[in-house]
Amino acid sequence: MEKIKMVIHGIAMDPMTNSPIMLLKEAEGDKILPIWIGVLEATSIAAKLENIQFPRPLTHDLMKNILDYLGVRIPKIEIVDLRDNTYYAIITLDVDGNTIDIDARPSDAVAIALRTGAEIFVHKEVLEKSQTFTVSPEEGKEEMVGTTQEEKEKLKKILENLDPQHFKYKM
């Protein structure tokens, strides 16, 4: 199974639904994978991206603290499937040299990866099934990849309305 290394490109708001969108970008390419996520997860991701400290740990910070205390490392997270418009992810734990894969939502997996320094991967077949877009830096043109023309148009409209200045979701 080929895996593509990704980085968090930012958090944006879908102007149509007012829902947060997590944007993952290829580390060595131009493809961007948008995944609609919940407000709490977006807050957690944005807080880490903005280095915002809270007086008490958020859920993902608590999880990291517990794992650190137990000596568990997280080398990587992977987005492994897309079924019925739902993304599936795994968090790989390293427990005393043994690896264990734990089922997770992509937003939780990315929030934890940001806190632990874990690498982020998306399986190639997930990118192929997804509505991704690319931005050519030289031309500034977007190319959409989706399952239907209607889906491509909807996503293109949403992404055209996103202001890159506001990719990081702020509470």
Phi and psi restraints in degrees (value plus and minus 20) as a CYANA .aco file:
   2 GLU   PHI     -97.0   -57.0
   2 GLU   PSI     115.6   155.6
   3 LYS   PHI    -139.0   -99.0
   3 LYS   PSI     120.1   160.1
   4 ILE   PHI    -128.3   -88.3
   4 ILE   PSI     105.6   145.6
   5 LYS   PHI     -93.0   -53.0
   5 LYS   PSI     113.2   153.2
   6 MET   PHI    -145.9  -105.9
   6 MET   PSI     143.0   183.0
   7 VAL   PHI    -151.4  -111.4
   7 VAL   PSI     135.9   175.9
   8 ILE   PHI     -94.8   -54.8
   8 ILE   PSI     101.5   141.5
   9 HIS   PHI    -110.2   -70.2
   9 HIS   PSI     -44.1    -4.1
  10 GLY   PHI     130.7   170.7
  10 GLY   PSI    -198.5  -158.5
  11 ILE   PHI    -141.5  -101.5
  11 ILE   PSI     111.6   151.6
  12 ALA   PHI    -147.9  -107.9
  12 ALA   PSI     149.0   189.0
  13 MET   PHI    -128.7   -88.7
  13 MET   PSI     115.2   155.2
  14 ASP   PHI     -97.4   -57.4
  14 ASP   PSI      92.5   132.5
  15 PRO   PHI     -85.9   -45.9
  15 PRO   PSI     -40.7    -0.7
  16 MET   PHI     -99.9   -59.9
  16 MET   PSI     -61.1   -21.1
  17 THR   PHI    -129.5   -89.5
  17 THR   PSI     -27.4    12.6
  18 ASN   PHI      39.9    79.9
  18 ASN   PSI       8.8    48.8
  19 SER   PHI    -120.8   -80.8
  19 SER   PSI     126.1   166.1
  20 PRO   PHI     -91.1   -51.1
  20 PRO   PSI     127.2   167.2
  21 ILE   PHI    -144.8  -104.8
  21 ILE   PSI     104.8   144.8
  22 MET   PHI    -108.4   -68.4
  22 MET   PSI     107.9   147.9
  23 LEU   PHI    -129.0   -89.0
  23 LEU   PSI      96.3   136.3
  24 LEU   PHI    -124.7   -84.7
  24 LEU   PSI     116.4   156.4
  25 LYS   PHI    -142.0  -102.0
  25 LYS   PSI     122.9   162.9
  26 GLU   PHI     -76.4   -36.4
  26 GLU   PSI     114.5   154.5
  27 ALA   PHI     -86.1   -46.1
  27 ALA   PSI     -55.2   -15.2
  28 GLU   PHI    -140.1  -100.1
  28 GLU   PSI      20.7    60.7
  29 GLY   PHI    -189.3  -149.3
  29 GLY   PSI    -188.3  -148.3
  30 ASP   PHI    -132.9   -92.9
  30 ASP   PSI     -23.8    16.2
  31 LYS   PHI     -90.0   -50.0
  31 LYS   PSI     118.0   158.0
  32 ILE   PHI    -143.3  -103.3
  32 ILE   PSI     110.8   150.8
  33 LEU   PHI    -127.9   -87.9
  33 LEU   PSI      92.0   132.0
  34 PRO   PHI    -108.9   -68.9
  34 PRO   PSI     113.6   153.6
  35 ILE   PHI    -150.1  -110.1
  35 ILE   PSI     100.6   140.6
  36 TRP   PHI     -92.4   -52.4
  36 TRP   PSI     112.2   152.2
  37 ILE   PHI    -153.1  -113.1
  37 ILE   PSI     153.4   193.4
  38 GLY   PHI    -100.4   -60.4
  38 GLY   PSI     141.4   181.4
  39 VAL   PHI     -84.2   -44.2
  39 VAL   PSI     -61.1   -21.1
  40 LEU   PHI     -84.2   -44.2
  40 LEU   PSI     -62.0   -22.0
  41 GLU   PHI     -88.3   -48.3
  41 GLU   PSI     -58.8   -18.8
  42 ALA   PHI     -82.5   -42.5
  42 ALA   PSI     -60.5   -20.5
  43 THR   PHI     -81.4   -41.4
  43 THR   PSI     -63.7   -23.7
  44 SER   PHI     -84.6   -44.6
  44 SER   PSI     -63.9   -23.9
  45 ILE   PHI     -86.0   -46.0
  45 ILE   PSI     -67.0   -27.0
  46 ALA   PHI     -83.0   -43.0
  46 ALA   PSI     -58.9   -18.9
  47 ALA   PHI     -79.8   -39.8
  47 ALA   PSI     -61.5   -21.5
  48 LYS   PHI     -90.5   -50.5
  48 LYS   PSI     -61.6   -21.6
  49 LEU   PHI     -81.9   -41.9
  49 LEU   PSI     -55.6   -15.6
  50 GLU   PHI    -112.6   -72.6
  50 GLU   PSI     -19.0    21.0
  51 ASN   PHI      34.3    74.3
  51 ASN   PSI      22.3    62.3
  52 ILE   PHI    -106.0   -66.0
  52 ILE   PSI     108.9   148.9
  53 GLN   PHI    -122.8   -82.8
  53 GLN   PSI     114.2   154.2
  54 PHE   PHI    -125.3   -85.3
  54 PHE   PSI     132.4   172.4
  55 PRO   PHI     -83.4   -43.4
  55 PRO   PSI     -47.4    -7.4
  56 ARG   PHI    -145.6  -105.6
  56 ARG   PSI     130.5   170.5
  57 PRO   PHI     -87.9   -47.9
  57 PRO   PSI     117.5   157.5
  58 LEU   PHI     -93.0   -53.0
  58 LEU   PSI     149.4   189.4
  59 THR   PHI     -75.2   -35.2
  59 THR   PSI     -64.2   -24.2
  60 HIS   PHI     -89.9   -49.9
  60 HIS   PSI     -52.2   -12.2
  61 ASP   PHI     -87.9   -47.9
  61 ASP   PSI     -61.3   -21.3
  62 LEU   PHI     -80.2   -40.2
  62 LEU   PSI     -65.3   -25.3
  63 MET   PHI     -79.8   -39.8
  63 MET   PSI     -64.8   -24.8
  64 LYS   PHI     -80.7   -40.7
  64 LYS   PSI     -64.0   -24.0
  65 ASN   PHI     -80.5   -40.5
  65 ASN   PSI     -62.1   -22.1
  66 ILE   PHI     -84.4   -44.4
  66 ILE   PSI     -67.1   -27.1
  67 LEU   PHI     -82.2   -42.2
  67 LEU   PSI     -61.8   -21.8
  68 ASP   PHI     -79.9   -39.9
  68 ASP   PSI     -65.4   -25.4
  69 TYR   PHI     -80.6   -40.6
  69 TYR   PSI     -57.9   -17.9
  70 LEU   PHI    -103.5   -63.5
  70 LEU   PSI     -24.7    15.3
  71 GLY   PHI      56.2    96.2
  71 GLY   PSI       4.1    44.1
  72 VAL   PHI    -114.1   -74.1
  72 VAL   PSI     109.6   149.6
  73 ARG   PHI    -121.9   -81.9
  73 ARG   PSI     133.1   173.1
  74 ILE   PHI    -139.8   -99.8
  74 ILE   PSI      79.7   119.7
  75 PRO   PHI     -94.8   -54.8
  75 PRO   PSI     -51.1   -11.1
  76 LYS   PHI    -179.9  -139.9
  76 LYS   PSI     139.7   179.7
  77 ILE   PHI    -146.4  -106.4
  77 ILE   PSI     133.0   173.0
  78 GLU   PHI    -158.0  -118.0
  78 GLU   PSI     117.8   157.8
  79 ILE   PHI    -113.7   -73.7
  79 ILE   PSI      94.0   134.0
  80 VAL   PHI    -127.4   -87.4
  80 VAL   PSI     -36.6     3.4
  81 ASP   PHI    -178.8  -138.8
  81 ASP   PSI     140.0   180.0
  82 LEU   PHI    -158.8  -118.8
  82 LEU   PSI      91.8   131.8
  83 ARG   PHI    -152.8  -112.8
  83 ARG   PSI     110.2   150.2
  84 ASP   PHI      30.9    70.9
  84 ASP   PSI      26.7    66.7
  85 ASN   PHI      42.9    82.9
  85 ASN   PSI      -0.2    39.8
  86 THR   PHI    -139.3   -99.3
  86 THR   PSI     108.1   148.1
  87 TYR   PHI    -108.8   -68.8
  87 TYR   PSI     126.3   166.3
  88 TYR   PHI    -142.5  -102.5
  88 TYR   PSI     120.2   160.2
  89 ALA   PHI    -153.6  -113.6
  89 ALA   PSI     142.9   182.9
  90 ILE   PHI    -150.7  -110.7
  90 ILE   PSI     128.1   168.1
  91 ILE   PHI    -130.0   -90.0
  91 ILE   PSI     103.9   143.9
  92 THR   PHI    -112.6   -72.6
  92 THR   PSI     101.0   141.0
  93 LEU   PHI    -119.7   -79.7
  93 LEU   PSI     120.4   160.4
  94 ASP   PHI    -130.4   -90.4
  94 ASP   PSI      86.8   126.8
  95 VAL   PHI    -132.8   -92.8
  95 VAL   PSI      83.8   123.8
  96 ASP   PHI      31.9    71.9
  96 ASP   PSI      21.7    61.7
  97 GLY   PHI      67.2   107.2
  97 GLY   PSI     -28.9    11.1
  98 ASN   PHI    -118.5   -78.5
  98 ASN   PSI     115.3   155.3
  99 THR   PHI    -120.0   -80.0
  99 THR   PSI     120.4   160.4
 100 ILE   PHI    -151.9  -111.9
 100 ILE   PSI     110.9   150.9
 101 ASP   PHI    -119.1   -79.1
 101 ASP   PSI     108.2   148.2
 102 ILE   PHI    -135.3   -95.3
 102 ILE   PSI     109.7   149.7
 103 ASP   PHI     -83.8   -43.8
 103 ASP   PSI     117.9   157.9
 104 ALA   PHI    -175.3  -135.3
 104 ALA   PSI     141.2   181.2
 105 ARG   PHI     -97.2   -57.2
 105 ARG   PSI     125.5   165.5
 106 PRO   PHI     -76.1   -36.1
 106 PRO   PSI     -58.8   -18.8
 107 SER   PHI     -85.1   -45.1
 107 SER   PSI     -60.7   -20.7
 108 ASP   PHI     -87.0   -47.0
 108 ASP   PSI     -61.8   -21.8
 109 ALA   PHI     -81.6   -41.6
 109 ALA   PSI     -63.9   -23.9
 110 VAL   PHI     -87.7   -47.7
 110 VAL   PSI     -60.7   -20.7
 111 ALA   PHI     -79.5   -39.5
 111 ALA   PSI     -60.7   -20.7
 112 ILE   PHI     -92.3   -52.3
 112 ILE   PSI     -59.5   -19.5
 113 ALA   PHI     -79.9   -39.9
 113 ALA   PSI     -60.3   -20.3
 114 LEU   PHI     -81.8   -41.8
 114 LEU   PSI     -54.0   -14.0
 115 ARG   PHI    -102.5   -62.5
 115 ARG   PSI     -45.0    -5.0
 116 THR   PHI    -127.2   -87.2
 116 THR   PSI     -27.6    12.4
 117 GLY   PHI      58.1    98.1
 117 GLY   PSI      -5.6    34.4
 118 ALA   PHI     -87.1   -47.1
 118 ALA   PSI     127.8   167.8
 119 GLU   PHI     -95.2   -55.2
 119 GLU   PSI     129.9   169.9
 120 ILE   PHI    -133.0   -93.0
 120 ILE   PSI     106.0   146.0
 121 PHE   PHI    -147.1  -107.1
 121 PHE   PSI     129.8   169.8
 122 VAL   PHI    -144.9  -104.9
 122 VAL   PSI     110.1   150.1
 123 HIS   PHI     -83.8   -43.8
 123 HIS   PSI     119.7   159.7
 124 LYS   PHI     -75.9   -35.9
 124 LYS   PSI     -60.4   -20.4
 125 GLU   PHI     -86.0   -46.0
 125 GLU   PSI     -47.7    -7.7
 126 VAL   PHI     -87.8   -47.8
 126 VAL   PSI     -63.8   -23.8
 127 LEU   PHI     -81.3   -41.3
 127 LEU   PSI     -58.5   -18.5
 128 GLU   PHI     -87.0   -47.0
 128 GLU   PSI     -54.6   -14.6
 129 LYS   PHI    -103.2   -63.2
 129 LYS   PSI     -35.4     4.6
 130 SER   PHI    -107.3   -67.3
 130 SER   PSI     147.9   187.9
 131 GLN   PHI    -111.9   -71.9
 131 GLN   PSI      72.7   112.7
 132 THR   PHI    -124.4   -84.4
 132 THR   PSI     144.9   184.9
 133 PHE   PHI    -160.2  -120.2
 133 PHE   PSI     137.4   177.4
 134 THR   PHI    -146.1  -106.1
 134 THR   PSI     129.0   169.0
 135 VAL   PHI    -140.8  -100.8
 135 VAL   PSI     100.4   140.4
 136 SER   PHI    -103.5   -63.5
 136 SER   PSI      93.0   133.0
 137 PRO   PHI     -78.3   -38.3
 137 PRO   PSI     -53.9   -13.9
 138 GLU   PHI     -91.5   -51.5
 138 GLU   PSI     -62.6   -22.6
 139 GLU   PHI    -119.5   -79.5
 139 GLU   PSI     -40.2    -0.2
 140 GLY   PHI      49.2    89.2
 140 GLY   PSI       0.3    40.3
 141 LYS   PHI    -120.9   -80.9
 141 LYS   PSI     124.4   164.4
 142 GLU   PHI    -120.4   -80.4
 142 GLU   PSI     120.9   160.9
 143 GLU   PHI    -141.9  -101.9
 143 GLU   PSI     107.1   147.1
 144 MET   PHI    -117.7   -77.7
 144 MET   PSI     123.3   163.3
 145 VAL   PHI    -147.9  -107.9
 145 VAL   PSI      96.4   136.4
 146 GLY   PHI    -170.5  -130.5
 146 GLY   PSI    -197.1  -157.1
 147 THR   PHI    -107.8   -67.8
 147 THR   PSI     -51.9   -11.9
 148 THR   PHI    -154.9  -114.9
 148 THR   PSI     140.5   180.5
 149 GLN   PHI     -83.2   -43.2
 149 GLN   PSI     -57.8   -17.8
 150 GLU   PHI     -81.7   -41.7
 150 GLU   PSI     -64.0   -24.0
 151 GLU   PHI     -84.0   -44.0
 151 GLU   PSI     -60.3   -20.3
 152 LYS   PHI     -81.1   -41.1
 152 LYS   PSI     -64.2   -24.2
 153 GLU   PHI     -85.0   -45.0
 153 GLU   PSI     -62.8   -22.8
 154 LYS   PHI     -82.1   -42.1
 154 LYS   PSI     -68.2   -28.2
 155 LEU   PHI     -85.2   -45.2
 155 LEU   PSI     -60.5   -20.5
 156 LYS   PHI     -80.2   -40.2
 156 LYS   PSI     -62.7   -22.7
 157 LYS   PHI     -82.1   -42.1
 157 LYS   PSI     -64.6   -24.6
 158 ILE   PHI     -82.0   -42.0
 158 ILE   PSI     -68.4   -28.4
 159 LEU   PHI     -88.6   -48.6
 159 LEU   PSI     -51.6   -11.6
 160 GLU   PHI     -85.8   -45.8
 160 GLU   PSI     -49.2    -9.2
 161 ASN   PHI    -105.6   -65.6
 161 ASN   PSI     -26.3    13.7
 162 LEU   PHI    -100.6   -60.6
 162 LEU   PSI     112.7   152.7
 163 ASP   PHI    -111.1   -71.1
 163 ASP   PSI      95.1   135.1
 164 PRO   PHI     -75.6   -35.6
 164 PRO   PSI     -43.9    -3.9
 165 GLN   PHI     -84.1   -44.1
 165 GLN   PSI     -43.6    -3.6
 166 HIS   PHI    -132.5   -92.5
 166 HIS   PSI       6.9    46.9
 167 PHE   PHI     -83.0   -43.0
 167 PHE   PSI     -50.2   -10.2
 168 LYS   PHI    -106.0   -66.0
 168 LYS   PSI     100.3   140.3
 169 TYR   PHI     -91.9   -51.9
 169 TYR   PSI     107.2   147.2
 170 LYS   PHI    -138.3   -98.3
 170 LYS   PSI     113.9   153.9
